[in-house]
Amino acid sequence: MSEANGKEFYQTQSQEHVKQVVELDAQSRPYKVYTAALAHSVGQPCEVTTYGYENVNTTTIVARLEEQDTWTQAHQGIIDAL
């Protein structure tokens, strides 16, 4: 993701409602968080934030990776089921 596109994407999110899907790890901590604008549909870009923890017994976050991915039917299915 280019810097210009990333800034535009994050700025857009800060000004609209968003939908999120959170994947938990074996210790029930957020591992991956998928975020997309509420109006986005399957196939459109979403932000994925991946968290790394100090060790298996803590909730201390020591690493965070933000990437752009695609909102999938699986993500949308979770939202639609709510």
C-alpha positions in Angstrom: 0.0 0.0 0.0 1.5 3.3 -1.0 1.7 6.1 1.7 -0.8 8.3 -0.1 -3.3 5.5 -0.5 -2.8 4.4 3.1 -3.4 7.9 4.5 -6.5 8.3 2.4 -7.8 5.0 3.5 -7.3 5.6 7.2 -8.6 9.2 7.0 -11.8 7.9 5.3 -12.3 5.4 8.1 -12.0 8.1 10.7 -14.9 10.0 9.2 -17.4 7.1 8.7 -19.0 4.2 10.5 -17.0 1.0 10.2 -17.5 -2.8 10.5 -15.0 -5.1 12.1 -14.3 -8.8 12.4 -11.9 -9.9 15.1 -10.0 -13.2 15.0 -8.9 -14.4 18.5 -5.8 -16.4 19.3 -5.8 -19.5 21.5 -5.7 -17.3 24.6 -8.8 -15.3 23.5 -6.8 -12.2 22.6 -7.3 -10.2 19.4 -4.9 -11.6 16.8 -6.2 -10.0 13.6 -8.8 -7.2 13.3 -10.3 -6.6 9.8 -11.9 -3.2 9.5 -13.9 -1.8 6.5 -16.2 1.1 5.9 -19.8 0.1 6.6 -20.7 0.7 3.0 -18.0 -1.5 1.6 -19.0 -4.8 0.0 -17.2 -8.0 -0.7 -14.1 -7.5 -2.8 -13.4 -4.0 -1.6 -10.3 -3.1 0.4 -10.1 -3.4 4.2 -7.5 -2.7 6.8 -6.0 -5.7 8.7 -4.2 -5.1 11.9 -2.2 -8.1 13.3 -1.1 -8.1 16.9 2.0 -9.8 18.4 2.1 -10.4 22.2 5.0 -10.5 24.6 4.3 -14.2 25.4 1.4 -16.6 25.7 0.6 -15.5 29.2 0.3 -11.7 28.8 -1.9 -9.2 27.0 1.1 -6.9 26.5 1.3 -6.0 22.8 4.8 -5.8 21.5 4.2 -5.7 17.7 1.5 -4.4 15.4 1.3 -4.8 11.7 -1.2 -2.8 9.6 -1.8 -4.0 6.0 -4.5 -3.6 3.4 -6.4 -6.7 2.3 -9.8 -7.5 0.7 -13.1 -7.8 2.5 -14.3 -11.3 1.9 -17.6 -13.1 1.9 -16.6 -14.9 5.1 -16.1 -11.5 6.8 -19.4 -10.2 5.5 -21.2 -13.5 6.6 -20.1 -12.8 10.2 -21.5 -9.3 10.0 -24.7 -10.4 8.4 -25.3 -13.0 11.1 -25.4 -10.4 13.8 
